[in-house]
Every structure is written in C-alpha cells, then in structure tokens.
Amino acid sequence: MKKLITLIAALTIKFASAQETATFENLSLPLDSFWNASGGGIGFENGGLFYTTKYDTSFGGYWASGFAYSSMRDTTNGTYTNLYSAKPGTGSNSNTYIVSQNNTILKPQYAGDKINLNSLDITNTMYAATSVKYGDFFATAFGGNSGDVPDFFLLTFRPYVNGILTNDTAEFYLADYRFSNNSQDYIVNNWRNFSPNISNVDSILLTLRSSDNGNFGMNTPAFFCLDNIVSSFPLTINSSQKSSFEIFPNPADNFIRIKKSKQQQETITIFNSTGEIVKRELIVNELHTIDVSELCKGIYFVHLSLQNENQKFIKN
C-alpha cells in the first residue's frame, strides 16, 4: 500500500506540472541580439517543447530553416537585413521571443509524448509587416493601388497524429485585406493571443500562405514571431517505451551512460539548454559511458546521429 500511495503522489505531481509556458526568458540573450545556431547547435528547448534550428555554413552562412530566438528591438529597418525583429519591437510581455520560418514544427521535447497546444501570442516580423504594407523588390503592397485586392497572409496550424499529417487546421491571419470595406483591412502589428484548440497530437506543422505568389513560390517574406506558448502534455504509459535510447543515471553527477538497442557507429552530441554544443563523441557499443563532470549544473540534451530524437538529462 505504501508503494501505491507513493506512486499516486508522484503521478499527481507530474500531472500538476504538465502544463508549461514557454516565455524564452531563461535563454540568456543580451538585448538587441539573436541566436540562430550560427555557432553550432540543432535547436533549443523551452516550456516543454523543442524548437529545431538549421544553420547552413555555405555561401558565408545563413539561417536555413526552423526557429531562432531574439531580443531585437529594431522597428525602423523593414528589409531582409532585419530578419529577427518583431514588428512591436519587443516580446509579448518580456524581452525575448522566437522568430519562425515557414514549415516549422512544434514538438514535445520528449519523443513519444503528446501535446495539447492551448494558446500562444503571435505577431509579424518587422520585415514581413513592412513588405505587406509597402511591397518590396519581390512582393507587391497588399490591396494593390486601389486597395480592393483581397490579399491575405495566413499562418496555419496542422497537427500530426500517430505519425500522419492530418487535414485538421487552425488558422491565424497575419494580414487580411479581403473585407469589402477597406477600412477593416489589417496587418498584425502587435502581439495577439490565439487559441488553436489542438489536443493530444504528436506535433504541429506551422505553414504560411499568401495571396502574393510568383514563379518561385510566395513573395511575402515567410517569417513570423511567437511568444508565451502555453502547452500541456497528456501522459501516456507508452511514452518511455518509444525512446530509441536510454540515459542513466539521471540526474547525473560525474558521468552518464547511453544504452541503445543496436551496436552501430554514430556520433553522440550533447547540447546545453540554449542549443550550444558542449560535448561530442563517437559511439559504437550498445552501452557507452560519457564523462560529464566538467559540465555546469543544468539541463542538457543528448542527440544520436542515427536517431530521430533528443533526450534530456540533468547535471547536478
């Protein structure tokens, strides 16, 4: 009976902490700067979610896809040289927020977990908002010369359920010029709260569509900003069984052991909570020991090159 009571208490604590809010304030970013994995990394964690980032080092280096986090406050430069500033000039109620490209995915930090996306704050980037209003080298100003062209800039949330991309969607208009009364046309220039009402899904694909398109796709700059992402995570008994490798002990003091199902050569990479690489080793055997004694206290993520997941451990 004592063991049963202990188990129930543990589950109660876990359920009570199942809802989390990603505010991005713990990512330690100086004002008027941004992180886009240019110094290494595959993404970052916040509020129970993992945000994948890809930086391509070719052609001098550029942010190729995924999410970046930012504290930029530039509300004067509306060109492509200012990719990381939100139109309002700050986060929703703090300094730090995230900037997203097209076709990004919101997913739980633990493989196999489900997610309920309860609400989040959304706004345009300075670049996209300026392009929509005035046009640029590629894009035309929304509404056209007459103001009557029914233009739109749309963010769509589309969930994956059991590995399959569904047709269920939630939609948020970043700009909407489809009204018969032109005075109702708008561009989102401030932070707006949105509740997608998406529950018990694997992950959520975020896509952009615009009425302004050319031979190479959408002309409207494919960027938007998010903050205060409120999610909850339904607990399933199968979550731990879906992991492709194990980490123990966790929390750890001086070392961790990685146990995987197959003996094959692959690279193991450890990232800190801001996405920086702190350790990288080659792993071959099914059981591998890694010295983490020199790491500072905190949360870290382990990524195996042949596994499509990241797992977290805590360094004491």
C-alpha positions as CSV (number, residue, x, y, z in Angstrom):
1,M,0.0,0.0,0.0
2,K,2.9,2.4,0.8
3,K,4.3,1.9,-2.7
4,L,0.9,2.5,-4.3
5,I,0.5,5.8,-2.3
6,T,4.0,6.9,-3.3
7,L,3.2,6.2,-7.0
8,I,-0.1,8.1,-6.9
9,A,1.7,11.0,-5.2
10,A,4.4,11.0,-7.9
11,L,1.8,10.9,-10.7
12,T,-0.1,13.7,-9.1
13,I,3.0,15.9,-9.0
14,K,3.7,15.1,-12.7
15,F,0.1,15.9,-13.8
16,A,0.2,19.1,-11.8
17,S,3.3,20.2,-13.7
18,A,2.0,19.0,-17.1
19,Q,1.1,22.5,-18.4
20,E,4.0,24.7,-19.2
21,T,4.5,28.2,-20.7
22,A,7.4,29.0,-23.0
23,T,8.5,32.6,-22.3
24,F,12.1,32.2,-23.6
25,E,13.4,34.4,-20.8
26,N,15.8,31.8,-19.5
27,L,17.8,31.6,-22.8
28,S,20.2,34.3,-21.5
29,L,20.2,36.6,-24.6
30,P,21.6,40.1,-24.4
31,L,19.3,42.9,-25.7
32,D,19.3,43.5,-29.4
33,S,20.8,40.2,-30.3
34,F,19.6,36.8,-31.6
35,W,20.5,33.1,-31.7
36,N,20.2,31.2,-35.0
37,A,22.7,28.3,-34.4
38,S,25.5,30.0,-36.3
39,G,27.8,28.9,-33.6
40,G,26.5,25.3,-33.7
41,G,23.5,23.5,-32.4
42,I,20.3,21.9,-33.7
43,G,17.8,23.9,-31.7
44,F,16.7,24.8,-28.2
45,E,14.2,23.8,-25.5
46,N,11.7,25.9,-23.6
47,G,8.4,25.3,-21.9
48,G,8.4,21.5,-22.6
49,L,8.8,22.0,-26.4
50,F,11.9,21.5,-28.6
51,Y,12.5,24.1,-31.4
52,T,14.7,22.8,-34.3
53,T,17.1,25.1,-36.0
54,K,19.3,24.7,-39.0
55,Y,22.2,27.0,-39.9
56,D,23.9,26.4,-43.3
57,T,27.5,27.4,-43.4
58,S,27.7,27.6,-47.2
59,F,27.8,30.9,-49.0
60,G,29.1,32.7,-45.9
61,G,26.5,31.1,-43.7
62,Y,22.8,31.7,-43.3
63,W,19.8,30.7,-41.2
64,A,18.4,28.0,-43.4
65,S,15.2,26.8,-41.5
66,G,13.5,26.4,-38.2
67,F,13.3,28.7,-35.2
68,A,15.6,31.4,-33.8
69,Y,15.2,33.3,-30.6
70,S,15.6,37.0,-30.4
71,S,15.7,40.2,-28.3
72,M,15.9,42.5,-31.3
73,R,14.1,45.9,-31.0
74,D,14.7,47.3,-34.4
75,T,11.4,48.9,-35.7
76,T,12.9,51.1,-38.4
77,N,14.6,48.6,-40.7
78,G,11.9,46.7,-42.7
79,T,14.3,44.9,-45.1
80,Y,15.7,41.4,-45.4
81,T,18.7,42.5,-43.4
82,N,16.5,42.7,-40.3
83,L,15.1,39.1,-40.1
84,Y,15.0,38.8,-36.3
85,S,12.9,41.8,-35.1
86,A,9.2,41.6,-34.1
87,K,7.0,44.4,-35.5
88,P,6.0,45.6,-31.9
89,G,9.7,46.0,-31.1
90,T,9.8,43.6,-28.1
91,G,8.4,40.3,-26.9
92,S,4.8,39.9,-25.8
93,N,5.5,40.9,-22.2
94,S,9.2,40.5,-22.0
95,N,12.4,40.9,-24.0
96,T,12.9,37.5,-25.6
97,Y,10.7,35.8,-28.2
98,I,11.1,33.4,-31.1
99,V,11.1,34.0,-34.8
100,S,10.0,31.2,-37.1
101,Q,10.4,30.4,-40.8
102,N,7.8,28.6,-42.9
103,N,7.2,24.9,-42.4
104,T,8.4,24.6,-38.8
105,I,7.2,22.0,-36.3
106,L,6.2,22.5,-32.7
107,K,7.0,19.2,-30.9
108,P,7.4,17.9,-27.3
109,Q,11.0,17.8,-26.1
110,Y,10.5,14.1,-25.2
111,A,10.0,11.6,-28.1
112,G,6.7,9.8,-27.8
113,D,4.9,12.4,-25.7
114,K,1.7,14.0,-26.9
115,I,1.0,17.7,-26.9
116,N,-2.0,20.0,-26.3
117,L,-1.4,23.4,-27.7
118,N,-3.6,25.7,-25.5
119,S,-2.6,29.2,-26.6
120,L,0.2,31.4,-27.8
121,D,0.9,35.0,-28.7
122,I,1.6,35.8,-32.4
123,T,2.8,38.8,-34.4
124,N,4.6,39.7,-37.7
125,T,8.2,40.3,-38.1
126,M,9.3,43.8,-39.0
127,Y,10.4,42.5,-42.4
128,A,7.1,40.8,-43.3
129,A,4.9,43.6,-42.0
130,T,6.8,46.2,-44.0
131,S,6.7,44.1,-47.1
132,V,2.9,43.6,-46.8
133,K,2.2,47.3,-46.3
134,Y,4.6,48.8,-48.9
135,G,5.8,46.0,-51.1
136,D,9.5,45.4,-51.9
137,F,11.7,44.1,-54.7
138,F,9.8,40.8,-54.8
139,A,6.4,41.5,-53.2
140,T,3.6,43.9,-54.0
141,A,1.8,46.0,-51.4
142,F,-1.4,44.3,-50.2
143,G,-4.6,45.7,-51.6
144,G,-3.0,47.0,-54.8
145,N,-3.2,50.6,-56.0
146,S,-7.0,50.6,-55.4
147,G,-6.9,48.9,-52.0
148,D,-9.5,46.5,-53.3
149,V,-7.3,43.4,-54.0
150,P,-8.3,40.7,-51.5
151,D,-4.9,39.9,-50.2
152,F,-4.0,37.7,-47.2
153,F,-1.1,36.4,-45.2
154,L,-2.1,33.3,-43.3
155,L,-0.5,31.1,-40.6
156,T,-1.9,27.6,-40.4
157,F,-1.5,25.0,-37.6
158,R,-1.8,21.4,-38.9
159,P,-1.2,18.5,-36.4
160,Y,0.4,15.1,-36.8
161,V,-1.5,12.3,-35.2
162,N,0.2,8.9,-34.8
163,G,2.8,10.0,-37.4
164,I,0.2,11.1,-40.0
165,L,-0.3,14.7,-41.1
166,T,-4.0,15.4,-40.7
167,N,-6.3,17.7,-42.5
168,D,-7.4,19.4,-39.3
169,T,-6.3,23.0,-39.2
170,A,-6.4,26.1,-37.1
171,E,-5.8,29.4,-38.9
172,F,-4.5,32.8,-37.9
173,Y,-4.4,35.8,-40.3
174,L,-1.2,37.8,-40.0
175,A,-2.7,40.2,-42.6
176,D,-6.2,40.3,-44.1
177,Y,-7.3,42.6,-46.9
178,R,-10.4,40.5,-48.0
179,F,-13.0,42.8,-46.5
180,S,-15.5,44.6,-48.7
181,N,-14.9,47.7,-46.5
182,N,-11.2,48.6,-46.9
183,S,-11.2,50.3,-43.5
184,Q,-11.4,46.8,-42.0
185,D,-8.2,45.6,-43.7
186,Y,-5.4,45.0,-41.3
187,I,-1.8,43.9,-40.7
188,V,-1.0,42.4,-37.3
189,N,1.4,45.0,-35.8
190,N,1.0,44.0,-32.1
191,W,1.0,40.7,-30.2
192,R,-2.3,38.9,-30.4
193,N,-3.3,35.9,-28.3
194,F,-4.6,32.9,-30.2
195,S,-6.1,29.5,-29.0
196,P,-5.7,26.8,-31.7
197,N,-7.6,24.2,-29.7
198,I,-5.3,21.4,-30.7
199,S,-5.2,18.4,-28.4
200,N,-3.4,15.1,-28.0
201,V,-1.2,15.2,-31.1
202,D,2.4,14.2,-31.9
203,S,3.5,17.6,-33.2
204,I,2.2,20.6,-35.1
205,L,3.3,21.8,-38.5
206,L,3.3,25.6,-38.9
207,T,2.9,26.8,-42.5
208,L,2.4,30.2,-44.2
209,R,0.3,31.1,-47.2
210,S,0.0,34.3,-49.1
211,S,-2.1,35.7,-51.9
212,D,1.1,37.2,-53.4
213,N,2.9,34.5,-55.2
214,G,5.3,34.2,-58.1
215,N,7.2,31.7,-60.2
216,F,9.3,30.6,-57.2
217,G,6.5,30.5,-54.6
218,M,5.4,33.0,-52.0
219,N,6.6,36.6,-52.5
220,T,5.6,37.7,-49.0
221,P,8.6,37.2,-46.5
222,A,7.9,33.8,-44.8
223,F,8.6,34.8,-41.2
224,F,6.5,35.3,-38.1
225,C,7.1,35.6,-34.3
226,L,5.8,33.7,-31.3
227,D,5.8,34.1,-27.6
228,N,4.1,32.8,-24.4
229,I,3.4,29.4,-25.8
230,V,1.1,27.5,-23.4
231,S,1.1,23.7,-23.8
232,S,0.2,20.7,-21.8
233,F,1.3,17.2,-22.2
234,P,-1.1,14.2,-21.7
235,L,0.8,11.5,-20.0
236,T,0.8,8.1,-21.8
237,I,2.2,4.9,-20.4
238,N,3.9,4.2,-23.7
239,S,6.0,7.4,-23.8
240,S,9.1,5.9,-22.3
241,Q,8.8,2.7,-24.4
242,K,9.1,4.7,-27.6
243,S,12.5,6.0,-26.9
244,S,15.3,4.7,-29.1
245,F,18.0,5.0,-26.3
246,E,18.2,5.4,-22.6
247,I,20.2,7.8,-20.4
248,F,21.2,6.9,-16.8
249,P,21.8,7.9,-14.1
250,N,19.5,10.9,-14.5
251,P,20.1,13.3,-12.7
252,A,23.9,12.7,-13.1
253,D,27.0,13.8,-11.2
254,N,30.1,12.8,-13.0
255,F,29.0,10.6,-15.8
256,I,26.1,9.3,-17.9
257,R,25.6,6.0,-19.7
258,I,23.9,5.8,-23.0
259,K,22.2,2.5,-23.7
260,K,20.9,1.8,-27.3
261,S,19.4,-1.2,-29.0
262,K,22.0,-1.7,-31.7
263,Q,25.8,-1.9,-31.9
264,Q,26.5,0.6,-34.6
265,Q,28.8,3.6,-35.1
266,E,27.2,7.0,-34.7
267,T,28.0,10.4,-33.2
268,I,26.6,11.5,-29.9
269,T,26.2,15.2,-29.3
270,I,25.4,17.0,-26.1
271,F,23.8,20.5,-26.1
272,N,23.1,22.8,-23.3
273,S,19.6,24.4,-22.9
274,T,20.5,27.3,-25.3
275,G,21.4,24.9,-28.1
276,E,25.2,25.2,-27.9
277,I,27.3,22.0,-28.4
278,V,29.2,21.2,-25.2
279,K,30.4,17.7,-26.0
280,R,30.7,15.4,-29.0
281,E,31.9,11.7,-29.1
282,L,31.8,8.7,-31.4
283,I,29.8,5.8,-30.0
284,V,29.9,2.2,-31.2
285,N,28.8,-0.2,-28.5
286,E,25.3,-0.6,-27.2
287,L,26.4,0.8,-23.8
288,H,28.6,3.9,-23.7
289,T,29.9,6.0,-20.8
290,I,30.4,9.7,-21.1
291,D,32.3,11.9,-18.6
292,V,30.1,15.0,-17.8
293,S,32.0,16.0,-14.6
294,E,33.2,19.3,-16.2
295,L,29.7,20.4,-17.2
296,C,28.0,23.1,-15.2
297,K,24.8,22.3,-13.3
298,G,21.7,22.5,-15.5
299,I,19.7,20.8,-18.3
300,Y,21.3,19.2,-21.3
301,F,20.1,17.3,-24.4
302,V,21.6,14.2,-26.0
303,H,21.3,13.6,-29.7
304,L,22.4,10.5,-31.5
305,S,23.2,11.0,-35.2
306,L,21.1,8.0,-36.3
307,Q,18.2,8.5,-34.0
308,N,15.4,11.0,-34.7
309,E,15.0,12.2,-31.1
310,N,16.6,14.2,-28.4
311,Q,16.6,13.2,-24.7
312,K,17.2,15.4,-21.7
313,F,19.3,14.8,-18.6
314,I,20.1,17.0,-15.6
315,K,23.6,17.6,-14.4
316,N,23.8,18.0,-10.6
